[in-house]
């Protein structure tokens, strides 16, 4: 019974990631081309889907990205602490 459950989980993960990969726009796929990702997902049962979720899936909109646009170091600053704002006064 446990073996059946494990295989169902692996199959579910593989189907989910394959559908997610197919529905993702080609330009948003990271690391590899989409066709190669499909091959990896289908040939490597557990490793392929996990790799897609970690390295291939596009970033979610609004997700914080360290060092990306909109990322700030430290606490939020007020306008009087911003040199660009003060220069424009």
Secondary structure, DSSP 8 states (H G I E B T S, - for coil): -HHHHHHHHHHHHHHHHHHHHHHS-GGG--SS-HHHHHHHHHHSTTHHHHHIIIIIS---TT---TTSTT--SSS---GGG-HHHHHT-
